[in-house]
Amino acid sequence: MDTPIEELTFEDALKELERIVGRLESGEATLDESIRLYERGDRLRQRCAERLDAAQARIEAIRLDAEGKAVGTRPFQAG
């Protein structure tokens, strides 16, 4: 939990976020610890969202012609 968030991989950040949620849900953390955990968890959530957005921007959708043949790619459009 001491590793700077910017240095964590997406998977490591997500695992740590899951541990934080578990600790918070257990009700065993003191108020001060809960606040500290919540703040780090929020930064981890933000980091994961940024990484997912970056990955999504790199995905390309395959364009098909009228016969269903691939004719190129275009940037992925969410939604």
Secondary structure, 3 states (H helix, E strand, C coil): CCCCHHHCCHHHHHHHHHHHHHHHHHCCCCHHHHHHHHHHHHHHHHHHHHHHHHHHHHCEEEEECCCCCEEEEEECCCC
